[in-house]
Amino acid sequence: MRIHAVNLDNQPMSSLTTAPDKLQNHYDVVIIGSGYGGGVAASRLARMGLSVCVLEKGHQWHPGDFSNTVKGLWERSRMTGKKVNLGAPNALFDLRLGKQMHVLSACGLGGGSLINAGLAFRPEPWVFEQLSWPTKIAGDKNLSNGFKRAEEMLGVAHCPGGADLLKFKSLQTCAHEIQNDHQNKRSVSADLIPSTINYQPGFNKANVMQNACTQCGDCWMGCNVGAKITVANSYLTDATHFGASLFTNMDVKFVRKIDDHWRIFYDQLEQLSGKQLTKGSIKADMIILSAGVIGTTEILMRSKRQGLALSKQLGKGFSANGDDLAFGHDMPDMVNGIAVGHPPRSKPAQPVGPNCIGMISLQENDNPQSQIKVQAGTMITLMAALAPVKSLLRGKPLRALKILLKGAYEGVLTSSQCFYIVGHDDASGKLTMNGDRALLEWPDVADQPVFGRAEKLLSRLFKKLGADYMQNPVRDTILGGKLITVHPLGGCCMADSAENGVVDDQCRVFDPSDKGKNAVHSGFYVVDGSVIPSSLGANPLLTITALAERAMILLAKDRGLKFDDKPHKDAPARDAFM
C-alpha cells in the first residue's frame, strides 16, 4: 500500500490545483467553496464549456496527510467563538463555538467529504413535502435525476460482508431487544448503510485510481488509504478535465454586483499559518456560493453590509439535523468497534469495517417527525486514546486503569459500541454576525424532542443489555457542556419567495430590492447545505449533492446550455495519492 509522504512544511503542488499566480482577472463562473455543492457546480459548469474558477479557503489534502493523534488534530484545527479565536483560518477542522450548540465543519479542497463517514442514503419522500420546502421540490423528476447522478459519481455502495462484522451483529442485537420491548409496537431491524467508499481497487468515474478500503474504521478523521471517494477525487477532478482551475488558500470575504458582472473580494492565505499574504478581487459573470453553512452565511452577511440586497431570512432556519452521539460500554458481546487507522495500530482478528456500517430506524408514533436513526459507528483512534481520561472524569478509576493496562484493542474497550443519532429538529436556530464571523444562537436547542427521545431509548436499551450508557462525551465541560453538530443545515434556506427564504428552488439568490415578488439576482446562486430548510433524518451529503445536480440541470436549461454526466473518454488517468 502506497503512503503519500506527509510534509506539511513543503507539501507538493498537486496537478489538481493551479498556482496562485495563474489566477485570471475574469471568469465566466467563480465558485466559492469546494464541498459537495461546489464540486458538482465545478464539474457541470465546466462541462457546459464555461471558464470556471474555484476558490477554496483550505488546503488540498492527500491520503497520508491525515493525522489521528492529539497533536496532529490540534495542528489541523481552528476554534472560534464569541471570545475565542485559535488556529489557522484555513485549518482542516473548523469548530465554531455557539452559545448553546457548537458546529464542526471541514475546510479543504473537497469540503466535508474529507472528514466524514461517507454515509449516502436518501431522505424519506415526506421530508420534501413539508411546508418549509419550495412546492416544486417534492416529486420533482430533476431531483430524482440528481440523486441518481450523485450516487453514480460518488460510487455509492454497500460494504461487502458488512453483515458479518461484529459491530453490525451488535446492532442487530440492539434491534432485537428494541423489538421485544413491550413499549415498541413497530417492526424494528438493523439495515446496512451504503457509503461513498471504494471496496475494490480501480478507477472511479473521474478516472482516478483508488485503493480498496482496508476497513480500518478511521474514515471520519480522513482516509489515508485512498479508498474514500471524495469531492476532490471525483467531481473536482472531473472539472479539471474540462478546463476548470482550482485555487486553494483563498479566503473570500464578500461579493459586490457592479453593473452587469460580479466582483469577488478575497484574502490569499499562507498555507500553514493562515496568515494573510495579499488582498485581491476578480470579476465573474456568474457566482456559485458553496462555502458551507457557516462560510456561505458569513459571506452573504458581509456582502449585505456592503450593500447587496438580500432576504431578511438570511441566517434563519438553521438545523442540526437531529445530530447526537452516544456510547454503550460493556455490551454483551465483543463489538470490535475501535478504529485501527492506517497504517494500522493493531491487527484485529476481524476487520473493523468502515466507520459506520448500519442503522436502526425508529418511529415513536404516527408523526414522522418522531423518527430517529441509530447508526453503528466506530470509535476513532483519538477517542480510544482519550478513553482512560474520560473514565477518570466519570469517576471510574478502575475502568481507566484497565484501559491503560490492556490498551484500546484488548480488554474493556473491545465491547464498547459507538452510536450516531440522526433525527429531526425544528430548524429554529439562527446565525448572526459577531464582528466578522457568524455565531449560532439557539436558546432552546437542548429541549428539542429528538435528544430526549434518543436518550430515553438508549438508556432503556442499555439497561436491558446490562451495558453502561454514556451520552455524547463532547458535552463535557471542556467545551462548556454544549451540544455539537457535524451536519449543519440552513441559514440560506430555499423557499417559494424572498419573504420565506434566501434562494428559490433553483438555488438562485432572491433580490428583494426588485419589484417582482420572486425576483432573483442574475447570475448568483447558493449551492450547498445552507439552502436546505429542514432537518433531513438522513446524513445530508447525498441530498446536498442531488440538489446541486438539480440546480445545474435547471441552470443549463435557463441559459440554453448543454452538458452530460458521461465519463470523459480522454480524461488523463490520475492517482488518489496525487
C-alpha positions in Angstrom: 0.0 0.0 0.0 1.4 3.3 -1.0 1.5 6.1 1.6 1.8 9.7 0.5 4.7 11.4 2.3 3.5 13.7 5.0 5.3 17.0 4.6 3.2 20.0 5.8 6.2 22.3 5.6 6.7 21.7 1.9 3.5 20.0 0.6 3.8 19.3 -3.1 1.6 21.1 -5.6 -0.8 18.6 -7.0 -1.8 18.7 -10.6 -5.3 19.1 -9.4 -4.7 22.7 -8.2 -3.4 25.8 -10.0 -0.6 28.0 -8.8 -1.9 31.3 -7.4 0.0 33.4 -10.0 -2.2 31.8 -12.7 -5.4 33.4 -11.3 -7.0 35.4 -14.1 -8.9 38.7 -13.8 -12.2 37.4 -15.3 -14.0 34.1 -15.5 -17.4 33.1 -16.7 -18.0 31.5 -13.3 -16.3 31.8 -9.9 -17.3 29.0 -7.4 -16.6 29.8 -3.8 -16.0 26.6 -1.8 -15.4 23.1 -3.0 -17.6 20.8 -1.0 -20.4 18.6 -2.4 -22.3 21.7 -3.8 -19.3 23.5 -5.2 -17.8 20.3 -6.6 -21.0 19.5 -8.6 -21.1 23.0 -9.9 -17.5 23.0 -11.0 -17.9 19.8 -12.9 -21.2 20.6 -14.6 -20.4 24.2 -15.5 -17.0 23.2 -16.9 -18.8 20.6 -19.0 -21.1 23.4 -20.3 -18.0 24.9 -21.9 -17.7 27.9 -19.4 -14.5 29.1 -17.9 -14.6 28.0 -14.3 -12.5 29.1 -11.3 -12.9 27.5 -7.9 -11.7 29.5 -4.8 -11.2 27.2 -1.8 -10.2 28.6 1.6 -8.4 25.5 2.8 -5.5 23.3 1.6 -5.5 20.3 -0.7 -5.2 17.2 1.5 -3.8 13.9 0.2 -4.2 10.3 1.5 -1.4 10.0 4.1 -1.7 13.6 5.3 -4.4 13.0 7.8 -3.5 12.5 11.5 -5.3 10.6 14.2 -3.1 11.9 17.1 -4.0 14.6 19.6 -1.0 16.7 18.4 -2.0 16.2 14.7 -5.6 17.1 15.4 -4.6 20.3 17.2 -2.3 21.3 14.4 -5.1 20.8 11.9 -7.9 22.6 13.9 -9.4 26.0 14.2 -11.6 27.0 17.1 -13.6 30.3 17.1 -16.4 31.8 19.2 -17.6 35.0 20.7 -14.3 35.4 22.7 -12.2 32.6 21.1 -10.0 32.6 18.0 -7.5 29.8 17.9 -5.8 28.1 15.0 -5.2 29.0 11.3 -8.3 30.2 9.4 -7.6 27.5 6.7 -7.2 24.6 9.1 -8.9 21.3 8.2 -11.2 21.0 11.3 -13.3 24.2 11.8 -15.0 24.2 15.2 -17.4 27.1 15.7 -18.4 27.6 19.4 -22.0 28.8 19.7 -24.0 30.0 22.7 -25.9 26.7 23.0 -24.5 24.5 20.3 -21.2 24.1 18.5 -20.7 23.3 14.8 -17.9 21.2 13.4 -17.1 21.6 9.7 -14.3 20.9 7.3 -12.1 23.4 5.4 -10.2 22.0 2.5 -10.4 21.0 -1.2 -13.3 18.7 -1.1 -15.1 20.2 1.9 -16.9 17.8 4.3 -16.1 14.8 2.1 -12.6 14.8 3.6 -13.6 14.0 7.1 -17.0 12.3 7.0 -18.1 8.7 7.2 -19.4 8.9 3.6 -22.9 7.7 4.5 -25.1 8.2 1.5 -28.8 7.4 1.5 -31.9 9.4 0.5 -34.3 11.0 3.0 -37.9 9.7 3.0 -40.1 11.4 0.4 -42.3 13.2 3.1 -39.3 15.3 4.1 -39.6 17.3 0.8 -43.4 17.7 1.2 -43.1 19.8 4.3 -44.3 23.4 4.1 -40.7 24.7 4.7 -39.7 23.4 1.3 -40.5 25.0 -2.1 -43.5 23.5 -3.7 -41.6 22.5 -6.8 -39.2 20.1 -5.0 -41.5 17.3 -3.8 -41.7 14.6 -6.5 -39.6 16.5 -9.0 -38.0 14.5 -11.7 -34.9 16.6 -11.9 -34.3 15.9 -8.2 -34.7 12.2 -8.8 -32.2 12.5 -11.7 -29.9 14.5 -9.3 -29.9 11.7 -6.8 -29.2 9.1 -9.5 -26.2 11.2 -10.8 -24.9 11.8 -7.4 -25.0 8.1 -6.5 -23.2 7.2 -9.7 -20.5 9.8 -9.4 -19.8 9.2 -5.8 -19.7 5.4 -6.2 -22.3 4.7 -3.5 -22.1 1.1 -2.5 -22.6 -1.3 0.5 -19.6 -2.9 2.2 -19.2 -6.5 1.1 -19.6 -8.8 4.0 -20.8 -5.9 6.2 -23.5 -8.0 7.8 -20.8 -10.3 9.2 -18.9 -7.6 11.1 -19.1 -7.7 14.8 -20.4 -4.2 15.3 -23.2 -4.9 12.9 -24.1 -8.0 14.7 -24.1 -6.0 17.9 -26.5 -3.6 16.2 -28.8 -6.5 15.3 -28.8 -7.5 19.0 -29.9 -3.9 19.9 -32.7 -4.1 17.2 -33.9 -7.4 18.6 -34.1 -6.0 22.2 -36.0 -2.9 21.0 -38.4 -5.1 19.0 -39.0 -7.3 22.1 -39.6 -4.2 24.3 -43.3 -4.1 25.1 -43.3 -0.4 24.6 -42.4 -0.8 21.0 -45.2 -1.8 18.6 -43.4 -1.3 15.3 -41.2 -3.5 13.3 -37.5 -2.9 14.1 -34.5 -4.2 12.1 -30.9 -3.3 11.5 -30.1 -2.4 8.0 -26.7 -1.8 6.2 -25.9 1.7 5.0 -24.4 2.5 1.6 -21.4 4.8 1.5 -19.0 6.6 -0.8 -16.2 4.1 -0.2 -14.4 2.1 -2.8 -14.1 -1.6 -1.9 -12.3 -2.9 -5.0 -9.2 -1.2 -6.4 -9.8 0.5 -9.7 -10.6 3.7 -11.5 -13.6 5.8 -10.3 -15.9 7.7 -12.7 -13.5 10.6 -12.9 -10.7 8.2 -13.9 -8.9 8.4 -10.6 -7.2 5.2 -9.5 -8.3 4.4 -5.9 -7.2 1.7 -3.5 -9.6 -0.7 -1.9 -10.9 0.0 1.6 -8.8 -1.8 4.3 -11.8 -1.4 6.7 -9.6 0.4 9.3 -12.6 2.4 10.6 -10.9 5.8 10.6 -12.8 7.4 7.7 -14.0 10.2 9.9 -10.5 11.6 10.5 -9.6 11.4 6.8 -8.9 8.4 4.6 -5.2 7.7 4.4 -5.8 4.6 2.3 -7.1 6.4 -0.8 -10.3 4.5 -0.8 -13.0 7.1 0.0 -14.5 8.8 -3.0 -14.3 12.4 -2.0 -15.4 15.5 -3.9 -11.8 16.2 -4.7 -11.1 12.9 -6.5 -14.5 12.8 -8.2 -16.4 16.0 -9.1 -13.4 18.4 -8.8 -11.1 16.1 -10.8 -13.7 15.8 -13.5 -14.0 19.6 -13.5 -10.3 19.9 -14.3 -10.7 17.5 -17.2 -12.9 20.2 -18.8 -10.6 23.1 -18.0 -11.7 24.3 -14.6 -8.9 26.0 -12.4 -8.8 25.2 -8.7 -7.1 27.6 -6.3 -6.6 26.8 -2.6 -5.9 29.1 0.5 -8.2 31.8 -1.0 -10.5 33.3 1.7 -13.4 35.0 0.1 -14.7 37.9 2.2 -17.6 39.4 0.3 -19.1 40.0 -3.2 -20.5 43.0 -5.0 -22.7 43.5 -8.0 -21.0 46.1 -10.4 -23.0 46.9 -13.5 -23.5 43.6 -15.3 -20.9 41.5 -13.5 -19.9 40.3 -10.1 -16.7 41.1 -8.2 -15.3 38.7 -5.6 -13.0 40.1 -2.9 -10.6 37.7 -1.2 -7.6 37.3 1.0 -4.8 35.0 -0.2 -3.6 33.0 2.9 -0.3 31.4 3.7 -0.7 27.6 3.7 0.5 26.7 7.1 -0.2 29.7 9.4 -3.1 31.1 7.6 -1.5 34.5 7.7 -2.9 36.9 5.1 -0.5 37.3 2.2 -2.3 39.6 -0.2 -5.8 41.0 -0.8 -7.4 40.9 -4.3 -10.5 40.7 -6.3 -11.6 39.0 -9.5 -14.5 39.5 -11.9 -17.2 36.9 -12.8 -20.3 36.8 -14.9 -21.7 34.2 -12.5 -21.1 33.3 -8.9 -21.8 29.9 -7.2 -21.5 30.3 -3.5 -20.8 26.9 -1.9 -18.7 27.7 1.2 -20.8 25.6 3.6 -23.5 26.6 6.1 -21.3 28.9 8.2 -19.0 30.1 5.5 -21.8 30.9 3.0 -23.8 32.7 5.6 -20.8 34.8 6.6 -20.0 35.8 3.1 -23.6 36.8 2.4 -23.9 38.8 5.6 -20.6 40.6 4.9 -21.9 41.3 1.3 -25.2 42.6 2.8 -23.1 45.1 4.8 -21.5 46.1 1.5 -25.0 47.0 0.1 -26.1 43.8 -1.5 -29.9 43.3 -1.3 -30.8 40.0 0.4 -33.8 38.5 2.1 -34.5 39.2 5.8 -34.5 35.4 6.2 -30.7 35.3 5.9 -29.2 33.4 8.9 -32.5 31.8 9.9 -33.7 28.2 9.6 -30.5 26.6 11.0 -30.9 22.9 11.7 -28.6 20.4 13.4 -30.2 17.5 11.6 -31.1 16.0 15.0 -27.4 15.1 15.5 -26.1 13.4 18.6 -23.6 10.8 19.7 -23.7 8.2 22.4 -21.7 5.2 23.6 -22.6 1.8 25.1 -19.8 0.3 27.2 -19.7 -3.3 28.4 -22.0 -4.5 25.7 -23.0 -8.3 25.9 -20.6 -9.3 23.1 -17.4 -8.2 21.5 -18.0 -5.2 19.2 -14.6 -4.7 17.6 -15.6 -1.1 17.1 -12.2 0.7 17.7 -10.6 2.2 14.5 -7.1 0.9 13.9 -6.2 3.6 11.4 -3.8 3.4 8.5 -1.0 2.3 8.8 -2.8 0.1 11.4 -2.1 0.4 15.1 -3.4 -3.2 15.7 -4.4 -6.2 13.7 -7.7 -7.4 15.0 -8.9 -10.9 14.1 -11.7 -9.4 12.1 -11.7 -6.1 10.2 -13.3 -3.2 11.9 -15.1 -2.2 8.8 -15.9 1.3 7.5 -16.5 3.9 10.2 -20.3 3.4 10.1 -21.9 0.2 8.8 -25.6 0.1 9.7 -28.6 1.7 11.3 -31.9 1.1 13.1 -34.8 3.3 12.0 -37.3 4.0 14.8 -40.6 6.0 14.9 -42.2 6.7 18.2 -45.7 7.5 16.9 -47.7 8.3 13.8 -45.8 11.6 13.4 -42.9 11.1 11.1 -41.0 13.9 12.9 -40.5 11.5 15.7 -38.3 9.3 13.6 -34.7 8.7 14.7 -31.9 6.6 13.2 -29.4 4.9 15.4 -26.3 4.2 13.5 -23.5 1.8 14.4 -20.3 3.9 14.3 -16.7 3.3 15.2 -14.7 4.9 18.0 -11.9 6.7 16.2 -8.4 6.2 17.3 -8.3 9.6 19.0 -11.3 8.8 21.1 -9.8 5.5 22.1 -6.6 7.2 23.2 -8.6 9.6 25.4 -10.9 6.8 26.9 -8.9 6.5 30.2 -9.2 10.2 30.8 -12.9 10.1 30.1 -13.3 7.2 32.6 -11.5 9.2 35.3 -13.7 12.2 34.7 -16.8 9.9 35.1 -15.4 8.7 38.5 -14.4 5.2 37.3 -10.7 4.9 38.1 -10.7 1.1 37.9 -12.0 1.2 34.3 -9.4 3.8 33.4 -6.7 1.5 34.9 -8.0 -1.5 32.9 -7.9 0.5 29.7 -4.3 1.7 30.4 -3.2 -1.8 31.1 -4.8 -3.5 28.2 -4.8 -0.7 25.6 -7.5 0.2 23.2 -7.6 -3.1 21.3 -7.9 -5.6 24.2 -10.0 -5.6 27.3 -13.0 -3.5 28.1 -12.9 -1.2 25.1 -13.5 -4.2 22.7 -17.1 -4.3 24.0 -17.8 -0.6 23.5 -20.2 0.5 20.8 -20.4 4.0 19.3 -23.8 5.2 18.1 -24.5 8.2 15.8 -28.0 9.7 16.1 -29.7 11.3 13.2 -33.3 12.7 13.5 -35.5 15.8 13.2 -35.4 19.1 14.9 -37.5 22.2 14.2 -34.7 24.1 12.3 -35.2 27.2 14.6 -31.5 28.0 15.1 -30.2 31.4 13.9 -26.8 32.6 12.7 -25.9 36.2 13.5 -22.7 38.1 12.9 -20.3 38.6 15.8 -17.8 41.0 14.3 -16.6 39.4 11.2 -17.8 35.8 12.0 -21.1 34.1 12.2 -22.3 32.9 15.6 -25.0 30.3 16.2 -27.8 31.1 18.6 -30.4 28.5 19.6 -31.7 29.1 23.1 -34.0 26.0 23.4 -31.9 23.6 21.3 -31.3 21.2 24.3 -35.1 20.9 24.6 -35.6 19.6 21.1 -37.6 16.4 21.5 -35.1 14.4 19.4 -32.4 14.5 22.0 -34.7 13.4 24.9 -36.2 10.7 22.7 -32.8 9.3 21.8 -31.5 9.4 25.4 -34.6 7.7 26.7 -34.4 4.9 24.1 -30.7 4.2 24.5 -30.6 4.4 28.3 -33.5 1.9 28.4 -31.9 -0.3 25.8 -28.5 -0.5 27.5 -30.2 -1.2 30.9 -31.8 -4.3 29.3 -28.5 -5.3 27.8 -26.6 -4.8 31.0 -24.5 -2.2 29.3 -23.3 1.2 30.5 -24.9 4.2 28.7 -22.8 7.3 28.1 -24.1 10.4 26.4 -22.1 12.4 23.9 -18.6 13.0 25.5 -18.3 16.3 23.7 -20.8 17.7 26.1 -18.2 17.6 28.8 -17.0 20.8 30.5 -14.0 21.2 28.2 -16.5 22.6 25.6 -18.9 24.1 28.0 -21.3 21.1 28.2 -22.9 22.1 24.9 -24.4 20.0 22.1 -22.5 19.8 18.8 -23.5 19.0 15.2 -21.4 17.8 12.3 -24.4 18.1 9.9 -25.3 21.8 9.9 -28.1 22.8 7.5 -29.9 26.0 6.6 -29.1 29.7 7.1 -29.7 30.5 3.4 -32.9 28.4 3.0 -34.7 27.8 -0.2 -38.3 28.9 -0.4 -41.0 30.0 -2.9 -40.4 33.7 -2.2 -38.0 36.1 -0.6 -40.5 36.5 2.3 -39.7 33.0 3.4 -36.2 32.2 2.2 -32.9 33.4 0.7 -32.9 31.4 -2.5 -35.5 29.9 -4.8 -36.0 26.2 -5.6 -33.2 26.5 -8.3 -30.8 27.9 -5.7 -30.9 31.4 -7.3 -30.5 34.2 -4.7 -33.6 36.4 -4.2 -33.3 40.1 -4.9 -35.8 41.8 -2.5 -35.0 45.2 -3.9 -36.6 44.3 -7.3 -40.3 45.0 -7.7 -41.1 41.4 -8.6 -42.1 39.1 -5.7 -39.8 36.3 -6.8 -37.1 38.4 -8.5 -33.5 37.0 -8.3 -30.0 38.4 -8.7 -28.9 37.4 -12.2 -26.0 35.0 -12.1 -25.9 34.5 -8.3 -26.5 31.0 -6.8 -26.1 29.4 -3.4 -25.4 25.6 -3.8 -24.6 23.8 -0.6 -26.2 22.6 2.7 -27.2 26.1 3.7 -30.1 26.0 1.3 -31.8 23.0 3.0 -34.7 24.4 5.0 -35.3 21.5 7.4 -33.7 18.5 9.0 -33.5 15.5 6.8 -33.5 12.5 9.1 -30.6 11.2 6.9 -26.9 12.0 6.6 -27.1 15.0 4.3 -24.2 14.6 1.8 -26.3 12.8 -0.9 -29.2 15.3 -0.6 -26.8 18.3 -0.9 -25.2 16.7 -4.0 -28.6 15.9 -5.6 -29.9 19.4 -5.1 -26.7 20.8 -6.6 -27.1 18.4 -9.6 -30.7 19.6 -10.0 -29.7 23.3 -9.8 -27.1 22.7 -12.6 -29.7 20.9 -14.8 -32.1 23.8 -14.4 -29.3 26.4 -14.9 -28.4 24.8 -18.2 -32.0 24.8 -19.4 -32.4 28.5 -18.4 -29.3 29.6 -20.2 -29.6 27.4 -23.3 -26.5 25.3 -22.4 -25.9 21.6 -22.5 -23.9 19.0 -20.6 -23.9 15.3 -19.8 -22.6 13.3 -16.9 -20.8 10.6 -19.0 -17.1 9.9 -18.2 -14.6 12.0 -20.2 -13.4 9.5 -22.7 -10.0 11.1 -23.0 -9.5 12.1 -19.3 -6.0 11.5 -18.1 -5.6 8.7 -15.5 -4.8 10.1 -12.1 -4.0 8.6 -8.7 -5.8 9.3 -5.4 -2.4 10.0 -3.8 -1.5 12.8 -6.3 
